[in-house]
């Protein structure tokens, strides 16, 4: 299991996401969707989304 998702599972995050109908946001590749969304409103040179920065090893 991905370390990040495993850590959040132990904290009960999957249940919180489910309770609030946000399960589609509980994905380890969500940073790609966020990057696409933000680039709709900001110049691509202004956007920097990195899985490594969001989920440091």
C-alpha positions as YAML, in Angstrom:
chain: A
units: angstrom
residues:
- id: 1
  name: UNK
  ca: [0.00, 0.00, 0.00]
- id: 2
  name: UNK
  ca: [1.18, 3.51, -0.73]
- id: 3
  name: UNK
  ca: [2.79, 4.92, 2.42]
- id: 4
  name: UNK
  ca: [0.76, 8.13, 2.19]
- id: 5
  name: UNK
  ca: [-2.59, 6.40, 1.80]
- id: 6
  name: UNK
  ca: [-1.72, 3.87, 4.49]
- id: 7
  name: UNK
  ca: [-0.91, 6.65, 6.93]
- id: 8
  name: UNK
  ca: [-4.19, 8.42, 6.21]
- id: 9
  name: UNK
  ca: [-6.11, 5.16, 6.48]
- id: 10
  name: UNK
  ca: [-4.77, 4.69, 10.00]
- id: 11
  name: UNK
  ca: [-6.00, 8.19, 10.83]
- id: 12
  name: UNK
  ca: [-9.51, 7.36, 9.61]
- id: 13
  name: UNK
  ca: [-9.35, 9.60, 6.56]
- id: 14
  name: UNK
  ca: [-11.14, 7.21, 4.17]
- id: 15
  name: UNK
  ca: [-14.22, 7.34, 6.39]
- id: 16
  name: UNK
  ca: [-14.12, 11.14, 6.56]
- id: 17
  name: UNK
  ca: [-13.87, 11.42, 2.78]
- id: 18
  name: UNK
  ca: [-16.76, 8.98, 2.42]
- id: 19
  name: UNK
  ca: [-18.93, 10.77, 5.00]
- id: 20
  name: UNK
  ca: [-18.57, 13.99, 3.04]
- id: 21
  name: UNK
  ca: [-19.03, 12.41, -0.41]
- id: 22
  name: UNK
  ca: [-15.43, 13.18, -1.35]
- id: 23
  name: UNK
  ca: [-14.16, 9.68, -2.13]
- id: 24
  name: UNK
  ca: [-13.21, 10.70, -5.68]
- id: 25
  name: UNK
  ca: [-10.58, 13.00, -4.11]
- id: 26
  name: UNK
  ca: [-8.98, 10.19, -2.09]
- id: 27
  name: UNK
  ca: [-6.48, 9.12, -4.74]
- id: 28
  name: UNK
  ca: [-2.71, 9.06, -4.80]
- id: 29
  name: UNK
  ca: [-2.69, 10.68, -8.26]
- id: 30
  name: UNK
  ca: [-4.98, 13.57, -7.33]
- id: 31
  name: UNK
  ca: [-2.14, 16.04, -7.89]
- id: 32
  name: UNK
  ca: [-2.60, 15.60, -11.66]
- id: 33
  name: UNK
  ca: [-6.26, 16.62, -11.49]
- id: 34
  name: UNK
  ca: [-5.40, 19.58, -9.28]
- id: 35
  name: UNK
  ca: [-2.68, 20.69, -11.69]
- id: 36
  name: UNK
  ca: [-5.09, 20.57, -14.67]
- id: 37
  name: UNK
  ca: [-7.70, 22.54, -12.74]
- id: 38
  name: UNK
  ca: [-5.32, 25.25, -11.53]
- id: 39
  name: UNK
  ca: [-3.82, 25.69, -15.00]
- id: 40
  name: UNK
  ca: [-7.26, 26.73, -16.23]
- id: 41
  name: UNK
  ca: [-6.94, 29.89, -14.16]
- id: 42
  name: UNK
  ca: [-3.20, 30.54, -13.92]
- id: 43
  name: UNK
  ca: [-0.44, 30.63, -16.50]
- id: 44
  name: UNK
  ca: [1.32, 27.24, -16.61]
- id: 45
  name: UNK
  ca: [4.61, 28.89, -15.62]
- id: 46
  name: UNK
  ca: [2.97, 29.89, -12.34]
- id: 47
  name: UNK
  ca: [1.83, 26.38, -11.47]
- id: 48
  name: UNK
  ca: [4.03, 23.81, -9.85]
- id: 49
  name: UNK
  ca: [2.47, 20.62, -8.57]
- id: 50
  name: UNK
  ca: [4.74, 17.88, -7.36]
- id: 51
  name: UNK
  ca: [3.83, 14.59, -5.78]
- id: 52
  name: UNK
  ca: [7.26, 14.53, -4.16]
- id: 53
  name: UNK
  ca: [6.61, 17.88, -2.49]
- id: 54
  name: UNK
  ca: [3.09, 16.95, -1.44]
- id: 55
  name: UNK
  ca: [4.04, 13.48, -0.20]
- id: 56
  name: UNK
  ca: [7.69, 13.53, 0.83]
- id: 57
  name: UNK
  ca: [9.26, 10.10, 1.27]
...
